[in-house]
Amino acid sequence: MSTLATPRPDGLPFWLDIDRPRYPRLEHNLTANVVVVGAGISGLKLARCLSRHGFDVVVVEAGRVGDGACGRNQGCITHAAGSYADFSQTHSRELARDLWRLGLESHRLIRAQIEEYEIECDYQVSGLLNLVRPDTPGWEQQLAAYRKDCLLLCEDGFDAVMLDADETQERSGSPFPVAAFAQWEAAQFHSGKYVIGLARGISRHRNVHLFEETRAQRIELCGNTVRLHTSGGVVAAERVFLATNALAPQFVPALERGLRAERGQVFVTGPLVERPCHGCCGGVLAWWREIIEDDGRYRLLFGGGRRRDEPDSLFPQFTENGLPHPQLESEGFRPSSEHQHRLDTQFAIFFPHLAEVPITHRWGGLQSFTYDDLPMIGEFDPSRRVHGIAGLSGKGNCYADVGAEFLAGQAAGVESDIEIRYGSLIERVLKPGRDTANWEAWETTHRA
Ligand SMILES: Cc1cc2nc3c(=O)[nH]c(=O)nc-3n(C[C@H](O)[C@H](O)[C@H](O)COP(=O)(O)OP(=O)(O)OC[C@H]3O[C@@H](n4cnc5c(N)ncnc54)[C@H](O)[C@@H]3O)c2cc1C
């Protein structure tokens, strides 16, 4: 297929193909109030919130800022995971409503950071379309389910609308989908510019010290102090915050039951004169968005191409001997040819008219999913004072901000605004280690 023209062979994401500032390596032992592991959006937001409570914060990042999933994603800001109607049924309507509000709150916090740090990241409220494709088995049921979601969301005063075939095709840029469930308040940004802008802003706080190329290796509690052993020295602190996403179980193995490491894969086309679509679009096996270039041209970012149980996208944390599995990092971030084939097949279906367009970037990204598609935010291991955010389930922009505000407030013993409004929801529904998040149910069904 001609779209396989020479993408960057190193798997560098389009979002990271820009100038990035460098931060120093840790080269000596340090003492701080708190230490954050991982400089993706979760770690950086945690550092921001903790520093605002007056903590002296050290952040250690194994690679460079943005190297994780946050520099490899679709860059879409949505307000909840999964179906509103299903969630209302399995839990309660009230809980579904509260979670949606939580997502809106996170979005508000993202906008506040963009303004405060003056991050130029092409932020745009351009909507999200959930597409219905008529060749997918069960598409009529899917359409009915979207209509139900839409109705309930409207009843609860949220933004949602169903689009007919003409409007769906015009906005999605594809002649294929026949209907869409649209949320106009969803937004998109340039994921790389955003995370780098966040790091720049945070590193201006006097009490934040950010180190790159500094890998955390082990956490131990010695008396009253937590010692984080890293490749560059030991950081002694009162507590540790893990923001290592799919790699969180490497430090707290008990989390493995609830956090499944899954690779996503994406590509970006070369510049296009015609606008390929408007905002973010997603179906069962494919999703895409447009990228608007400075010169007024566009690119199309296209991802998906996998079902949840696609074996080549699932990665175990440990080998049989209990050692960190080597494939987790070596292959979790690299595009695979099987995945590429599936992605290209979807692209050919949805965008037959773009078959000749060159592809400039292809990459993989490791993320962490829970069985109930909700994140884990809270105490990961009380015996070593490890707290954290993980299992963002493809929705980092929806939950990382409220998670960071909540955890920082708790560490400071301050009843923050987020704690007052959402504290009990986060503690009840997003608690690490909860049974509904565990993959054992999935394992039982799929191995039977
Ligand atoms: C293909 C794809 C599409 C996505 N699309 C969207 C989307 O449109 N909207 C959305 O909201 N979410 C999306 N997501 C999910 C989103 O990107 C993640 O939820 C989010 O980036 C997680 O942020 P994080 O900071 O927790 O983790 P990451 O961004 O993965 O950062 C973790 C960091 O920890 C570092 N680290 C790991 N181990 C160590 C160690 N031992 N020592 C020091 N540092 C360490 C890593 O190097 C990394 O920088 C998508 C993800 C993928 C892969």
The ligand as an ORCA input file, in Angstrom:
! r2SCAN-3c Opt
* xyz 0 1
  C      -2.128      5.674     21.198
  C      -2.685      6.368     22.416
  C      -3.760      7.255     22.269
  C      -4.282      7.906     23.387
  N      -5.233      8.871     23.215
  C      -5.650      9.596     24.288
  C      -6.530     10.693     24.128
  O      -6.903     11.092     23.032
  N      -6.978     11.328     25.247
  C      -6.560     10.957     26.494
  O      -7.017     11.550     27.488
  N      -5.688      9.942     26.667
  C      -5.217      9.271     25.595
  N      -4.304      8.262     25.762
  C      -3.899      7.910     27.127
  C      -2.958      8.934     27.696
  O      -1.910      9.195     26.791
  C      -2.416      8.397     29.018
  O      -3.494      8.074     29.860
  C      -1.567      9.433     29.701
  O      -0.566      9.904     28.854
  C      -0.917      8.844     30.944
  O      -0.096      9.846     31.465
  P       0.945      9.471     32.567
  O       1.703     10.685     32.896
  O       0.236      8.766     33.665
  O       1.867      8.382     31.878
  P       2.983      8.539     30.760
  O       2.709      9.649     29.855
  O       3.146      7.182     30.167
  O       4.270      8.910     31.592
  C       4.900      8.000     32.466
  C       6.347      8.423     32.572
  O       6.972      7.634     33.568
  C       8.304      7.399     33.148
  N       8.809      6.235     33.863
  C       8.416      4.950     33.777
  N       9.157      4.159     34.588
  C      10.030      4.979     35.208
  C      11.071      4.769     36.180
  N      11.372      3.543     36.628
  N      11.768      5.834     36.598
  C      11.489      7.099     36.150
  N      10.541      7.347     35.232
  C       9.815      6.303     34.771
  C       8.169      7.157     31.657
  O       9.398      7.324     30.979
  C       7.120      8.203     31.281
  O       7.703      9.413     30.870
  C      -3.762      7.609     24.669
  C      -2.661      6.742     24.809
  C      -2.123      6.141     23.684
  C      -0.919      5.233     23.851
*
